[in-house]
Amino acid sequence: MRGPSRKRRRLFENELHEYEISSDASVAPKPPTANMDVCPLCVGSGLQSAEKAVPVDFKKYPNVAIIGGGIGGVALAVACLHRGIPFTLYERDESFSSRSQGYGLTLQQASKAVEGLGIFSLEGGLTSTRHVVYNPEGKIIGEWGLRKWGKTFLEQTSRRKNVHIARQTFRSLLLQQLGNSEPLRWGHKLTKLSSNQNGTVDLTFQVGEKQENAQADLVVGADGIRSVVRELLIGEQKSPLQYLGCIVVLGICPLKALGDTASLYLIRLRCFKQ
């Protein structure tokens, strides 16, 4: 642990002086806290490299059933794997490539959280320094970012930047953390769940043409906006989804399909939205 820098101490002293001489100030400034050194073993991620996974501890932790193999469900499964928490991840799709998982997402300065899942390099991610908003006719109606303000990429002072990445790419990186994990069950569609008096939960899945039963201490619904877990526990009639009156349509196409317009809209370090 290291003490606060001179700059932070001077700022605090100036704020404290202004507070002492001001008659309007009601909240005293807080003194600067000490800086924490990065752990040399985990580099701040909380994880250490090991030849074998952490042993599963059934006595210390509950057995978790995760319903849904999207980004949220897989991320939770990875966190359980790293901590020795028993889990089983159920996904109704037959395989990873059965269908795409949406368009893309922006990780807003989320490198610490991503590193905590064991991902230290976001392959396929894009760091954008200019954002442009177009209307349906292709006219620019707004833009922001470092390039808009005349700054170059190298002039950025912040070490943490927003990263744009395809959902399916990010999901693949998370699944790589699970490896050939036995608790990952593809082709399992949840059809029924019920609580027992001893606190456990019985689950029934449709697997192809047959049914399969399982039991867990804790069930997590990570199966999206039209969640089967939500439907079974709450029901659509009691708490229906509320349509907001708007639709977002997103798509992915090869650059060659854009013809001559590709160079105008899709250049290095740019993200555009319509």
N, C-alpha and C positions, 0 to 999 in steps of 0.2 A: 504494500500500500504506500502511495506517495501523497504528499501534501498537495493542496491546490496550487495552481500556477500563480506567478506574480500578477499576471493580467487579471485573473479571477479575483485575487485578493484586492487589487486596486479598484476593480469595479464594485466590489462589496463595500470597501471603505468609502467610496464616493456616494453610493446609495445610502449607506448608514449616515453619512454626514448630512445629506439632503433630508433624510427622515428626521434627524435631530433638530434641524433648524426650521422645518416646515410645521405649520400649524394644521394643515389639512390631512397629512398622511396618517392613516389609521393602522396600517399593518407594517410592522418592522421587517426589513429585508432579512432573508435567511443567510447565514454564513455559508460560504462555499464548502462543499464536502470534499473529502480526499479522493484522489484518483485510484482506481483499482488496477493493479497489474494483471495482464492476461496470463491465465494459467498455461505454463509451458507444455503440459501433458495433453490438454484438450483444446487449446487455443480458443478458449471462450465458448466452445460449443457444448460442453458438458459431456462429451463422448470421448472415449479412448479406443484406439485400434486394438483388436483382439483376434486371435485365431479362431475362437469359438464364441458362439452367442451366449448371452447371459442365461444361466439355467432357469427354467420356468419354475416359479414358486407357487404351487397350488395352495399351500397353507397360509401364506401371507396375503395373497391377493385373490380377488374374486375372478371367476372364469367369465370372460367377456365375450359376448356374441355381437359382432359388428355387422349390421345389415347395410350393404351398399359398398361397392368397390370403386367409388369415385375418388376424387382428390381427398375429401374429408375423411372418408372411411379408411383409405390406405394410409394416410398420414397418422391416424390414430393407431392403426395396426403396427406401423413402424415404431411409434413411441412405446407401445406395449412390448414389442420385441426387444427393444433396447433396455427395458427395465425388468425383464423377466416376468411380465404379467401374462398369465394364460389368456389366449384369445383365439377366436375363429372368425375369419372374414368371409362373409357370404355375398356373392355377386350373382345376379340372375343371368347376366350375359354368359355365353358359352366360353368366350375367350376375350383377351385384351382387344383384339382387332374386330370384334363383332360389330361395333359401332363407335363413332368418334364421341368424345366427351366435350361437346360444346366448341367454342371458338378459341378464345385466348383469355388471358388474365394479366393484370399488372401487379407485380409484387412490389409494393411500395416500401422501400427500405427494409425489406424483410429478410436480409441475408442472415441475420442472427437466428431467426426462427428456422430458416431452411437448413442452416448448418447444424442446428439441434436435431434435425432429422437425418443427419449423416450425409447431406448433399453439399459439397464444397465448391462445385462448379456447375453452373446452370447451362449446360450445353444446349444450344438451340435458342437461348434467350437473346433479346435485343435491348440494348440501352439506347434510348432515344433522347436527343437534346433539343428537338423541336417538335411541337405538336400542332397540327393543323386541322381545323374543323371546316368541312365543306357542307353546303346545302345540296339537295338532290340534283341541282343543275350543275354542280361542280364549282360553284363560286365560293371562294374563301370567305367565311364569316367570322373567323377568329383564329388566332394562333398565339402560342406562348412557348417559352423555353429559352435556353441559353443562346441558341443560334438566332432566335428572333431578336434578342437584346444585344446582339453583336459580340457575344463572347464565344470563344473557341472551346472545343472539347477539353483541351488541356488546361483551361483556366478555371475549371470547376474546383471549388474548395472542399466540397463534401466528398467524403470517401464512399458514402452509401448512395446508390442511385436506384431509381425505379427500373425494373426489368420487365419487359414484355415477353411472354412465352406462351406457346400453344398449350392448351389444357392437356391434350393427349401426350405431349412431350413431357410436361411436368409430372403427369401421372405415371409415365413410363419410368422416370427417374426414381419416383417413390417406390414403385413395384420392384425395382432393382435392389432396393434395400432389403426387401423380404426374401429375395433369392427364390429358391425352390422350396418355399415354406409350406409345410404340410397343412397348417391352419388356413390356407387360402383355398376356398371352395368356389369354383366357377360353376355356372349352370344351376344355381340354387335360388329358386323363387319362393320367398316367404308367403305362406298362405294362412297361417294360424299361429297365435301365441296365447298362452294362458299362464297365470301365476299359480304357484303351489303354496300350501300353508307353511312349508319350511323355508320360503323366501326364494326358491329357485323359479325359473321360467321354462316352460316347455315350448318348443318351437317345431313347427311342421313346414317342410319345404317340398315344393314340386320339383323333382329332378328328372327331367325327361318324361317318361310315362309312369314313373313310380313316385311314391311319397317317401320322405326320409324325416325321421324325428331326431331332435337334439335337445339338449338341456344346458342352461347357462345360469349364472348368478346375476348377471347384469346384461341388459340388451341396449344397444345404442343404435338408434335409427339415423343412418347417414345415407339414406336412399332418395334424396332429392326433394323437389317441391311437391311431387305427387307421391309422397312417402307411403308405402304400404304399412309401415309401423304406425305412422300417424293415423291412417285410416282404421287400423285394427284397434287402436287404443282410444281414439277420440271420435272418429267418424266424420264423414263429410257433412252430414245433416246438422250435427251439433256445432261444428266449426268449419264452415265451407271456405274454400279459397276465394279471395276477393280480387276480381278482375279490376285493374287500374285504368283500363281504357286506352292502353298504348301497347304497341308491339315493337320489338326489336328484332330485325332480321340480319343475321351475320352469315358470311360465307367465305370460303377459301377457294382461290383459283390459281392456276399457274401464271407466272408473269407473262409468258408469251401470248396468253389470251388477251392481254391488255394492249398489245400492239405498240404503237408509238407513244401512247399515253403513259407507259410504264416508267419512262425516264422522268416524267414530270411529277408523278405522285409518289413513286417508290424509289427514293434515293437513300443513301447511307444515313443512318442516324436520324430517321424521321418516322414518326408514327402519325397516321391520319385517321380521322373518324368522320362519319357522316351522320 
